[in-house]
Amino acid sequence: MSGNLGDVYHEPADPASYGTAWKLWDATGEKKERITEYLQGEDAYTLHKPARRHFPRNVTYADNIDESWQTDLSDFQSLKKDNDGFSYILCVIDVFSKFAWAVPLKDKSAPSIIKGFQTIFKTTDRRPTRLFSDKGKEYINKTFQKFLKENNITYIHTHNPDIKCSIVERWQRTIKSKLFKRFTYTEKYRYVDGLLDDIVDAYNHTFHRSIKMRPVDVTPDRVIRKRVALGSSIKILSRMDFYMFLPSNASPEVYPDNTTCHFKTELAQRMDLHGHWQAALIELHYPNTIAPVVQGDNDISLVTDNVIDTVSARPGSFNSTFEFLTAIENALKALADDSGKETKYFVLLPDQRLRFLPFDVDEKTKVHFSPRLALQLGLPHAGPYPANEEICGVKPIDISLGVPSQMFIYMDVLEEQIVGHTRAPLLRTVPVDTKAQYGSMTVVHFDHPIYFDLRTKSFDTLEIYIKDHAGRNVPFDFGTTMTRQDHITEYYLRQAGGGQYYAGSSYQKGHGIGSWLGGLFRTVLPLLKSGATAVGREAARAGAHVLADVASGDPIADSAKRHAGEAVQNLKRRAAAAMSGSGRSIKRKRLAPKRHSAAKARSRRSHTPDYFT
């Protein structure tokens, strides 16, 4: 029994050679228990059994034979002394049929790569429409690119080191596994005398799970094609999307009432859509200039016998907590002067809590605060409080609590959605970074857009509203917002305006922050596809830094050069971290035995905010 299994398993030309237990069972018909027992005693099997690591891979599609090939080089430099100086194996596979070729090469120069492909073209009389590879210098050089153009082959290479040509890499693993199992069995390391050809031929004659047949059996006459009756109509369905970039800084000559939180953009050409259209917000740029104290939420009142004296603290933004407390002190002073009473104002405790001292009034007088102002001052509630008693805060004073935690984006052409107790054309809710530096720009990108139906298929303007949870306009002090909408249809349609991206009318450039510079963003941002790749994130971050520098008066050329260099360095560090396995999960595994080190790391990450910065 074992002799029969050994003859099959160690024969390189046999499809079941150096394969799995299932393939050996399919070739011999022996019982699985005996096959398992035999393989457990074979060093060629046990020493080379791979460790399974399950993780998602990108799906690759191919519609026909030789439509797409993938190629890669296998490094065998350590065995070149045993193989007449051959150091590499050129691996090529057809994505559709899974038919593969392997050609030994002495080096990976462009002439050697070209010679390897010429060998494949001559022996099989086949050539691809598209060729995929990684970004190796052996493929992207001018000599090899010229060879591909002469053969009418479109070349595509990957940019991300983590996402490569997965099909050819998986096939390389299969071939290497069989080769090294053979090396273990024979204790010889020579593959150029027919061993490589036998293993590749055996692979092409082996049943492939993904195509449910052998690669050698995939021929053009067996490709399934949909039949269409003569004279019948064909409905073409496809998914088409395009993007709109809508800056809020439209010129006063067109829409003089435009603000950062409510603006209208006139399209260069009227949009007449047909079919089922939906829209989603996939990216939002907004300035971190939201005023924490607004009119209506800044009142302090004294009530005596139905007589109400009210003053308002200065609305707007403040550079520090001390400046905010000065505004509160001035309001209390004005309240005391208006009511004819005296007050000692308040005391700031060491733990940043605020304690109001008693007013010199009778016990019937009460003091009220606006709800949001009471929250910022750390008070337990808005009142009423007895004015002749101390009022002590229960939490540290925090002016940022006046900034809304989220913004609600509305667009006029959407179907209305249920929002709280009302209906409105809601496009998206956007979280607000309340700790961001004042005057900087924030870019919010949504990896998973939420689509809503359009209520109209014909429009020439788009109107955007940005409101808080109470339905009030978000109080931006200054700056420019820019939204990016993603429109999806079920039917093929040539989009009005031409091209894939529409950036608004050229004359709608305002004169505030990001006015003409907004044109730069409208040029760069179309490169950011849905999914927010590392390159896209760095481009958006660098652009936001440039905006902030220009707003503070720095030269545009110096700022753009500096932040572009920083973005490149960040991408290099990310690529190095991805290849070396230095991500957070890897670090956590390394620190797992050292519990005290992990605790120290957590304590270093925590910090107490400084309210007087």
Phi, psi and omega in degrees: 000308182294330177296317178297316178297320180294321179298321180285315187292326185260014176262106185303330183279351180278135180302335181268002184294135177051035180255202182273172178297324181296318180292324178292323176294320180294329183275329186251332182079006179290163178292145184296326180297319180290322178295317179297318179296320179294314183294327179294341177263001180259117178298327180297337178266311187289324182287340185244012178289123186283151172278128183279127174232112185267123175206154185291145177238154175292142179277133179249130182248144174217139185258344184201168178294138177062017174285321181221128171245150172240143183222152177198161178255134173261131185271115177235037182296330181292345182248012186292333178293331180271356186227041173057032176088001177285122187250342185224159173235120176281115182255129181224139179218141174276124186297323185284307186269345184066017175285137189229158177226152177218125183234121177291141179228148179276336176209176181247035175284165181300315178300323179292319178297317179297318179297322178296316178292324177297324176297318178295317181297321183286320185284333184244347184056038178232149174208149187274163170276321179229144179236127180250142175204175172279184185269047178282147181295337179291344181253327188268004180286161185295324182296312180291324178296323177295320178299318179295319179296322178296334179258013177056045180249126177277129183255135178225132177233156180275156177253328183276125180293343180272340184240104185239203179277090191293327184292311181291329178291323176293323179291323176302320179297321179296313182294315179298321180300315180291321179298312184286334172294321177294320178299320180295322183287316184268345185058030174232151187238031181257129182234356185275350181265045175100343182296314181298317180296320180296317182292319179294318179295322177295321177298315181293342178257013180260139177301129182255126186297322186287329181254357176061030176194179177277142179304326181291340181272354179277109181234160182303327182285351179257000179289128182281127177235141180289132180267138179235130181293144180296129178091352180279152180272147181243126178265116182274119179243132173205164181259126182231138177224156172211167188239148174237133176250117188244095177283148181276348186270053175294150186292148180299334180293332182269304179228090184293341183268003180296137174231176180296327185260354180209108184215156180236136180243128178270126181282150181292335181214141181297135180267119175242102186260150179229138182102196184264111182247145176226161180226150178213150173270122181247346179202141179221130172252128177217148180279143177275067180232029180285124182289127180283339179241119183238157179296133183103337177245025185227029186262144171232129187230146170247129183241122178224116178050052177065013174257121186248122172250123185232137171232160181239132174290156182299125177280166177119202181254158183226143181285337183203168176295325179299319178295323178295316179295328176297321177295321177295319180297318179296323178293318179293324177295318177295323179295319179295319180293320182292324185266355180075019182252167178248147178213149176263008176067243190210172177230134176267116183284162181300330180272020176072010174276153184253136178235114178277133179277158184297143170283151177274072183222173178280172186290347180281343184280134180241155177240137180238149173235151171297143185305315182290324177295320177298322178295317179294325180280356178080017181282153182293330178200178185280346182118183011279150175244147172298123185290339182268013178236160177292146175239115185247132178288151180258348179224158177298150178294136183214104183290335182292346178292348176279346178278131180299142181284341178209156178245147178251119182261126179241147175226134193291339185268005182270156169294145182287141178245161176282117179237102183065239182260014182221183178237139182203155180282068184288131177262319180186150167262137186236125176291148181250132176277097184286348181258006181290155180292134182297133180094348179279173179250141177244135177246120179250120179244133182257113179291334181236087182296149175251120187262144177230147181291148173276141178272346178222144181256002181224122181200154177236358175223155174232133182242129183244134175241137175238112186232165176266188185293337180269004180083012178264151177300136177294125189278077174287133175289318178195179176110179185232132171257155177214125179254153177233114181260146178243117183253133184237137177233160177267348186240148178292132183205134175281119188289137178294142178102339178081142179080174183270339186238139178239123187248017178088173181290141184293334183274002183264048177254122185278196185234015180263203178296134179071027182290277179289334177294337176301331176297326177297317179294323180291340177274321185281318189298331177301343177287346183274098179281165178297131184124338174055070179292169181300321179297317181296318181296317181293323178297316180294319181294318179296320178297320179296322178294321178298317178301315181296320179294317179297321179297329180270001174100006179286151177296139183295320183295313180296318181295315181297318180295317182295312184286332175295320177296320177296321179296319179297316179297321178297318180295322178297316179297320179295318180296317179296320179295322181293323183281330182268353180070047181252027180287177185296320181295323179294317180296322179296323178294320181293326182271356186302315181292338184260081184296324180294325179292320179296320179295320178295321179297320179294320181293327178291329181286333180279147180208159177261125182293145178263118185274357181242036178273000000 
